[in-house]
Amino acid sequence: MIHLRPLYPFSAIAGQATMKLALQLLVIDPAIGGVLIRGGKGTAKSTAVRALHGLLPELPLVTLPLNATEEMLLGGLDWGAALQSGARRLQPGLLARAHGGILYVDEVNLLDDHLVDVVLDAVASGRQVVEREGVSAAHAARVALVGTMNPEEGELRPQLLDRFGLCVEVAAEEDVNVRVEVLERREQFDRDPAAFQRQFHAQEAGLRTRLLTARERLGVVSLPPSLRAFIAELCAQRQVAGHRADLVIQRAAAALAACEGRYAVALADIEQVAPLVLRHRQRDAVPEPPPPPPPPPPPEQRDAPPPPE
């Protein structure tokens, strides 16, 4: 992907720790099933996605436009080759181009529901099958899906919402110090992007190494049986339909352990990733237990006459 302007460093994004964590977990293990980032304008959603690609430029970043058609997404007959040589072959679509990288859908809530379904099906299976004009082909489609949306412009259907592995709610930072840091860093970047990038070069290099190492380590990260049971109990308590949430928590926790240089999932990993998995899947809030009954009155008050009305 050709960048027309310098990219803001991922490490320089002030605040938004949960969003940055979710994106890192996704590139460590795309099988998590995608990240949906919900929030208003000016909350660094698009900046974070593009900065992630700048951190790992070997991962292709393909943007799916809102006016995309199914043929653009999946591919179609290569009419140029057909007219020139009579060969009937398929031309890869955006999904095939995104294989091994990031597929970014901005304003995913405004994309045609059918196309969202097609994308999510490919993400879940890791492959796509295309049939056009009597020609069929299968392509690998192992992509890290990132969707961003502003809830004020409309919601996703619950059936589609559930199929995103992780969901993050972002908002403007409330901490005054963080807001000041956002302004200062943005001003520095706009004034001299190259100098600003050099300022964060060491942090970017360190994070890049950490993510690439985690991708290699992921396959040997183990989950103790007791924690697998804990995940199942947690999802049951939250009244989550199906078993997708259980699997995503397991994968996200393993990715977090790998990111932190460990070979086994810990309880703290599950507790950290579970809200990202359950928040958009929970049917109803689990009712709080009733408050305990008031303590009995002291013995000397039990036989006392009632107070006058």
C-alpha atoms as one frame of an Amber mdcrd trajectory, in Angstrom:
protein
   0.000   0.000   0.000   1.375   3.426  -0.966   1.170   6.090   1.739   0.731
   9.640   0.483   1.815  11.146   3.797   3.959  10.001   6.733   2.278   7.639
   9.145   1.722   8.522  12.768   3.704   6.065  14.943   1.614   3.462  16.735
   3.681   3.924  19.906   2.957   7.654  19.876  -0.816   7.289  20.230  -1.579
   8.701  23.679  -4.219   6.906  25.698  -6.658   4.430  24.081  -4.819   1.523
  25.704  -7.672  -0.948  25.194  -7.933  -0.238  21.465  -4.183  -0.608  21.007
  -4.198  -3.884  22.934  -7.022  -5.331  20.825  -5.228  -4.473  17.577  -1.993
  -6.041  18.801  -3.779  -9.244  19.814  -5.407  -9.419  16.388  -2.142  -9.227
  14.429  -0.649 -11.861  16.732  -3.578 -14.191  15.999  -5.964 -13.188  13.177
  -8.057 -16.269  14.064  -9.449 -14.172  16.909 -11.966 -13.139  14.276 -11.593
  -9.415  13.863 -11.793  -6.283  15.966 -14.715  -3.865  15.915 -13.845  -0.367
  17.162 -16.866   1.738  18.100 -16.571   5.418  18.882 -17.187   8.976  17.818
 -15.092  11.070  15.498 -11.610  12.117  16.514 -10.841   9.122  18.738  -7.853
   7.837  16.694  -9.675   4.823  15.223  -8.364   5.177  11.661  -5.034   6.557
  12.871  -4.429   3.431  14.954  -5.203   1.045  12.091  -2.863   2.800   9.673
  -0.187   3.155  12.344  -0.367  -0.588  12.959   0.381  -1.183   9.287   3.286
   1.240   9.522   4.608  -0.839  12.402   4.317  -4.070  10.376   4.541  -2.961
   6.730   5.032  -6.528   5.486   1.387  -7.158   6.369  -0.669  -5.772   3.473
  -3.344  -3.255   4.413  -6.378  -3.365   2.138  -9.236  -0.913   2.641 -12.740
  -1.981   1.652 -14.679   1.058   0.397 -18.343   1.535   1.235 -19.274   1.427
  -2.458 -17.618  -1.977  -2.910 -19.455  -4.672  -4.824 -19.334  -8.409  -4.257
 -17.183  -8.759  -7.376 -14.703  -6.183  -6.061 -14.529  -8.078  -2.787 -14.311
 -11.647  -4.084 -12.931 -11.128  -7.582 -14.357 -11.721 -11.019 -13.563 -12.852
 -14.518 -10.434 -11.289 -15.985 -12.065  -9.771 -19.057  -8.771  -8.379 -20.335
  -7.262 -11.843 -20.550 -10.486 -13.246 -21.973 -10.588 -10.687 -24.788  -6.872
 -10.873 -25.525  -6.244 -14.615 -25.483  -9.590 -16.241 -24.841  -8.370 -17.540
 -21.471 -11.057 -17.753 -18.826  -9.495 -17.015 -15.475 -10.497 -15.173 -12.360
  -8.979 -11.931 -11.187  -8.367 -11.794  -7.406 -10.533  -9.437  -5.369  -9.786
  -7.377  -2.293 -10.090 -10.347   0.057  -7.404 -12.292  -1.794  -5.136  -9.241
  -1.803  -5.550  -8.887   1.953  -4.443 -12.482   2.624  -1.811 -12.495   5.334
  -2.527  -8.887   6.224  -5.188  -6.479   7.416  -8.592  -5.860   5.834  -9.873
  -2.498   7.032 -13.539  -1.514   6.786 -14.192   2.047   7.916 -17.829   2.797
   8.782 -18.561  -0.926   8.658 -22.061  -0.240   9.995 -22.865   1.519   6.706
 -21.588  -1.324   4.504 -24.170  -3.586   2.883 -25.061  -6.384   5.325 -24.509
  -9.035   2.651 -20.926  -7.886   2.094 -20.274  -7.849   5.836 -21.536 -11.441
   5.937 -19.222 -12.432   3.078 -16.216 -10.868   4.804 -17.004 -12.486   8.159
 -17.515 -15.885   6.502 -14.084 -15.630   4.881 -12.469 -14.525   8.140 -14.033
 -17.468   9.982 -13.009 -20.080   7.396  -9.691 -18.588   6.297 -10.552 -19.139
   2.648 -12.919 -17.961  -0.056 -14.498 -19.716  -3.018 -15.310 -17.676  -6.119
 -17.597 -18.796  -8.933 -18.027 -16.521 -11.930 -19.145 -17.225 -15.497 -18.627
 -20.977 -15.119 -15.152 -20.560 -13.622 -14.444 -21.343  -9.982 -11.401 -20.849
  -7.799 -10.491 -21.032  -4.128  -8.175 -18.556  -2.431  -6.683 -18.412   1.034
  -8.108 -15.480   2.991  -6.393 -15.434   6.361  -6.942 -11.799   7.202  -6.976
  -9.656  10.312 -10.302  -7.838   9.991 -10.660  -4.396  11.544 -13.978  -2.581
  11.384 -14.549   0.914  12.725 -17.853   2.678  13.210 -19.554   5.658  14.785
 -22.657   4.372  16.633 -24.363   7.728  16.067 -24.584   6.829  12.363 -26.330
   3.493  12.904 -25.743   0.127  14.530 -24.755  -3.276  13.213 -27.292  -6.067
  13.316 -26.778  -8.197  16.466 -26.089 -11.247  14.280 -23.153  -9.431  12.665
 -21.971  -7.847  15.898 -21.575 -11.261  17.511 -19.254 -12.449  14.747 -16.536
  -9.902  15.500 -14.073 -11.521  17.877 -13.302  -8.414  19.930 -15.196  -5.163
  20.386 -13.725  -1.954  21.777 -15.599   1.171  22.820 -13.458   4.287  22.415
 -14.148   7.823  23.575 -12.264  11.048  24.023  -9.838  10.850  26.919 -11.127
  12.404  30.148  -7.720  12.745  31.804  -6.580  16.328  31.222  -2.912  15.331
  31.126  -3.566  12.766  28.394  -5.582  15.285  26.375  -2.699  17.751  26.590
  -0.302  15.017  25.471  -2.524  14.247  22.473  -2.445  17.903  21.417   1.298
  18.283  21.900   2.172  15.136  19.982  -0.154  15.983  17.136   1.346  19.449
  16.862   4.866  17.999  16.786   3.900  15.461  14.121   2.239  18.066  11.895
   5.228  20.397  12.231   7.898  17.814  11.343   6.641  14.258  10.703  10.100
  12.806  10.039  11.563  14.178  13.270   8.536  12.949  15.201   8.915   9.451
  13.740  12.602   9.399  14.714  11.611  10.308  18.263   9.590   7.076  18.520
  11.860   4.880  16.399  13.205   2.837  19.322   9.734   2.223  20.767   8.395
   1.217  17.358  11.293  -1.178  16.773  10.823  -2.753  20.190   7.083  -3.217
  19.729   7.581  -4.633  16.233  10.019  -7.237  17.545   7.655  -8.079  20.375
   4.714  -8.677  18.021   6.693 -10.733  15.510   8.142 -12.868  18.303   4.662
 -13.355  19.768   3.348 -14.562  16.400   6.043 -17.241  16.386   5.528 -18.179
  20.052   1.734 -18.417  19.828   1.666 -22.013  18.601   3.281 -23.349  21.774
   1.312 -21.326  24.340  -0.701 -23.687  26.554  -3.950 -23.236  28.465  -4.266
 -25.115  31.781  -7.460 -27.241  32.011  -8.606 -25.335  35.098  -8.562 -22.069
  33.146 -10.460 -23.637  30.263 -13.182 -24.539  32.751 -13.047 -20.996  34.129
 -13.639 -19.584  30.622 -16.647 -21.852  30.095 -18.132 -20.906  33.466 -17.563
 -17.211  32.790 -19.383 -17.335  29.446 -22.237 -19.338  30.941 -22.664 -16.800
  33.745 -22.833 -13.985  31.192 -25.577 -15.869  29.309 -23.620 -15.775  26.052
 -25.228 -17.695  23.180 -23.157 -20.384  21.470 -19.502 -21.159  22.042 -17.782
 -18.553  19.877 -17.025 -16.358  22.883 -15.331 -19.233  24.723 -13.018 -19.841
  21.770 -12.222 -16.171  21.278 -11.354 -15.672  24.953  -9.023 -18.658  24.750
  -7.306 -17.323  21.619  -7.072 -13.749  22.848  -5.662 -14.847  26.208  -3.061
 -17.007  24.451  -2.114 -14.073  22.213  -1.706 -11.857  25.277   0.488 -14.441
  26.992   2.621 -14.735  23.845   2.877 -10.949  23.615   4.189 -10.818  27.170
   6.778 -13.517  26.510   5.059 -16.373  28.355   4.281 -19.921  27.251   1.189
 -20.505  29.385  -2.022 -18.539  29.815  -2.592 -17.047  33.263  -5.844 -16.090
  34.959  -4.895 -12.417  34.592  -4.789 -12.835  30.796  -8.357 -14.112  30.742
  -9.562 -11.361  33.051  -7.966  -8.734  30.815  -9.360  -9.940  27.475 -12.780
 -11.206  28.593 -14.481  -7.765  28.564 -13.409  -7.269  24.927 -15.060 -10.560
  24.003 -18.192 -10.454  26.139 -19.309  -6.835  26.094 -21.029  -7.044  22.684
 -22.332 -10.599  23.153 -23.908 -10.522  26.577 -27.668 -10.986  26.277 -28.668
  -9.213  29.445 -26.774  -7.877  32.383 -26.368 -10.555  35.005 -28.525  -9.442
  37.972 -26.666  -8.421  41.068 -27.332 -10.578  44.149 -29.946  -9.075  46.503
 -28.582  -7.029  49.396 -28.265  -8.881  52.702 -31.175  -8.465  55.150 -30.743
  -5.809  57.829 -29.285  -7.069  61.106 -31.797  -7.917  63.857 -32.373  -5.243
  66.526 -30.572  -5.541  69.842 -32.380  -7.750  72.397 -33.425  -4.780  74.528
 -35.293  -3.277  71.578 -37.164  -6.402  70.449 -39.966  -6.068  73.019 -40.104
  -2.295  73.027 -43.439  -0.718  72.024 -43.622   0.700  68.502 -42.795   4.377
  68.127 -45.765   6.764  68.155 -47.166   7.636  64.738
